[in-house]
Amino acid sequence: MKLWLRKRFINFLTAHLFNTISEEDILYLKGSKYYYKGKPLDEERLERIRQSADVFADSLLWDILSSEVKYQLNRQMYYKEQSNNDLLMGKAGLHVLNIIERTLQRLKKEHADQ
């Protein structure tokens, strides 16, 4: 019971006291308008973001970076693993990479639909 309570308390502290990023700090859709850092984006700026995502998602640089990150995370998880934390951190890293890839693909798709 003490371990469970300690984990809950640590999660509470890290989620509520140390999390400086909120929904208003990211790119989000509210109604039919996109917002970034709590401010609405005009169509010109949104189009530049979509174009950048389109170019970056198809770039050799993104391919190199994502492959390098995947390789290092897999190496850490499967070959250098010393504890369950190594596996957990590797999976967390792959999850972050997946979020970036999904965001790029969503923006790229929106650019193609325009």
C-alpha positions in Angstrom: 0.0 0.0 0.0 2.8 2.4 0.9 4.5 1.9 -2.5 1.2 2.5 -4.3 0.6 5.7 -2.4 4.2 6.9 -3.0 3.8 6.3 -6.7 0.5 8.2 -6.8 2.1 11.1 -4.9 5.1 11.3 -7.2 2.7 11.2 -10.2 0.7 14.0 -8.7 3.8 16.2 -8.0 5.2 15.7 -11.5 2.0 16.2 -13.3 0.7 19.2 -11.4 3.8 21.0 -10.2 6.5 20.4 -12.9 4.4 20.2 -16.0 4.8 23.7 -17.6 3.2 22.8 -20.9 -0.5 22.9 -21.2 -3.0 22.3 -24.1 -2.8 26.1 -24.8 1.0 25.8 -25.5 0.6 23.4 -28.4 -1.0 23.5 -31.8 -4.7 22.7 -31.3 -8.0 22.9 -33.1 -10.9 24.6 -31.4 -14.1 24.8 -33.5 -12.8 25.5 -37.0 -9.8 27.6 -36.0 -6.2 26.5 -35.1 -4.5 28.0 -32.0 -0.9 28.0 -30.9 0.3 29.3 -27.5 -3.3 30.4 -26.8 -3.5 32.7 -29.9 -5.4 32.0 -33.1 -3.3 31.3 -36.2 -4.1 33.2 -39.3 -4.4 31.2 -42.6 -1.0 32.4 -43.9 0.9 31.2 -40.9 -1.0 27.9 -40.7 -0.2 27.3 -44.4 3.5 27.9 -43.7 3.3 25.4 -40.9 1.6 22.8 -43.1 4.1 23.4 -45.9 7.0 23.0 -43.5 5.6 19.8 -42.1 5.1 18.5 -45.7 8.7 19.2 -46.6 10.2 18.0 -43.3 8.2 14.8 -43.2 9.6 13.8 -46.6 13.1 15.0 -46.0 16.2 13.0 -45.8 17.1 14.8 -42.5 13.9 13.5 -40.8 14.5 10.0 -42.1 18.1 10.1 -40.7 17.0 11.5 -37.4 14.1 9.2 -36.8 16.2 6.1 -37.8 19.0 7.2 -35.5 16.6 7.7 -32.5 14.8 4.3 -33.2 18.2 2.5 -33.4 19.5 4.1 -30.2 16.3 3.3 -28.3 16.1 -0.3 -29.6 19.8 -0.7 -28.7 19.1 0.6 -25.2 16.0 -1.6 -24.7 17.2 -4.9 -26.1 21.0 -5.0 -25.9 22.1 -2.8 -23.1 19.1 -3.3 -20.8 20.1 -3.5 -17.2 16.7 -3.0 -15.6 13.0 -2.7 -16.4 13.5 1.1 -16.4 15.7 0.8 -19.5 12.8 -0.9 -21.3 10.3 1.5 -20.0 12.4 4.6 -21.1 13.0 3.1 -24.5 9.3 2.6 -25.0 8.6 6.1 -23.8 11.1 7.4 -26.3 9.4 5.4 -29.1 6.1 6.8 -28.0 7.4 10.4 -28.3 8.8 9.7 -31.8 5.4 8.2 -32.7 3.6 11.4 -31.6 6.0 13.5 -33.7 5.4 11.3 -36.7 1.6 11.4 -36.3 1.6 15.2 -36.0 3.8 15.6 -39.1 1.5 13.2 -41.1 -1.6 15.0 -39.9 -0.3 18.4 -40.9 1.0 17.0 -44.2 -2.4 15.5 -44.9 -4.1 18.8 -44.2 -1.7 20.5 -46.6 -2.5 18.0 -49.3 -6.3 18.5 -48.7 -5.9 22.3 -49.2 
